[in-house]
Every structure is written in structure tokens, then in C-alpha cells.
Amino acid sequence: QVQLVESGGGLVQPGGSLRLSCAASGRILGIVAMDWFRQAPGKERELVARISSGSNGYYADSVKGRFTISRINGKNTVYLQMNSLKPEDTAVYYCHLGPYNYWGQGTQVTVSS
């Protein structure tokens, strides 16, 4: 069994920053790719960022230059540093363990003045 525990969401003003974290535990073989998705009300869930087992990052165009995904070396723990947040970044953010297709419980990020 695999478990993903997320933390770090909250309410922030436009232009502010937040850092999300996700720790995976359980029956996971090795270091694997992990993703952050988000889903805003009335919209489909979308990929925000992905980090490979070798720590290479991929970003959606909408967050490039503002968000940074990283991981602790040798662990299936990832972070999403979100800077210059915009109201359109408001969504529930989900951590995803790629090869195993497990999802975290989601954490709400609200960007509003």
C-alpha cells in the first residue's frame, strides 16, 4: 500500500508565495517520478509540474518561471515552490506518484486579496 501526505496550502495574496510538500511512503520500489496536478472549480485536473527520478523538472506553460518542483535526494518527497502567485492559480493541488498512479488527498491553494 502507498500513502501520499501533502501539506502547505492556504490563502495568499496575489504576488505572494507558498510551498507545498508531498511525502510518499509504503510499497514503493526505488525513486520514482512524481507530479503536482491542480483542479480549479468547474475545470479539468491539469498537470502543473513533474519531476523525474533523476530530478529533471517539467512545467506547464502557465507556471514556468514562477513554480519550482524539487525533491529530497534519495527520497520520494517532493516540494512545489510557488512564487508570484496569481488568482488563476487558485485550485486544489494534488500530488501524484507517477508509475503507481496514487494520488494525495489534495490541498487547497487560494490566491485572493
SVG drawing of the C-alpha trace seen along z (x, -y; Angstrom):
<svg xmlns="http://www.w3.org/2000/svg" viewBox="-18 -42 38 45">
<polyline fill="none" stroke="black" stroke-width="0.4" points="0.0,0.0 1.1,-3.5 0.3,-6.7 0.9,-10.3 0.7,-13.1 0.5,-16.7 0.8,-19.9 1.4,-23.6 -1.7,-25.0 -3.5,-28.1 -4.7,-31.6 -2.2,-34.1 -2.4,-37.5 -1.6,-37.9 2.2,-38.1 2.8,-36.0 4.4,-32.6 3.6,-29.2 5.4,-25.9 3.6,-22.6 5.2,-19.3 4.3,-15.7 5.8,-12.7 5.2,-9.2 5.6,-6.1 4.8,-2.4 5.5,0.2 7.5,-1.9 10.4,-0.4 13.1,-2.9 12.9,-6.6 10.1,-7.4 8.7,-10.3 6.2,-12.5 3.8,-15.1 1.7,-18.0 -1.7,-18.4 -4.3,-21.0 -8.1,-21.3 -10.0,-24.6 -13.8,-24.6 -15.5,-23.7 -12.3,-22.8 -10.4,-19.6 -7.5,-18.4 -4.3,-19.6 -0.6,-18.8 1.4,-21.6 4.8,-20.1 6.7,-16.8 10.0,-15.7 11.7,-12.6 13.5,-10.0 16.7,-11.9 15.3,-15.2 14.6,-16.7 11.7,-19.1 8.9,-19.7 6.4,-22.6 3.1,-23.7 3.5,-26.9 1.2,-28.7 3.6,-28.3 7.0,-28.4 9.3,-30.8 7.1,-31.1 6.9,-27.5 9.8,-25.2 9.5,-21.5 12.2,-19.8 12.8,-16.6 14.9,-15.4 17.8,-13.3 17.1,-9.6 13.6,-10.1 10.1,-10.2 9.4,-13.5 8.8,-16.5 8.1,-20.2 6.4,-22.8 7.6,-26.3 5.1,-28.7 6.1,-32.3 4.3,-35.3 1.0,-33.7 -2.0,-34.8 -5.7,-34.5 -5.9,-32.0 -3.6,-29.7 -6.4,-29.1 -7.2,-25.4 -6.9,-22.1 -3.4,-20.8 -2.8,-17.1 0.4,-15.1 0.6,-12.1 3.0,-9.2 3.5,-8.6 4.3,-4.9 2.0,-3.7 -0.9,-6.1 -1.5,-7.0 -3.0,-10.4 -2.7,-12.6 -5.8,-13.9 -5.3,-17.4 -4.5,-20.7 -6.4,-24.0 -4.5,-27.0 -6.4,-30.2 -4.9,-33.4 -7.0,-36.4 -6.8,-39.9"/>
</svg>
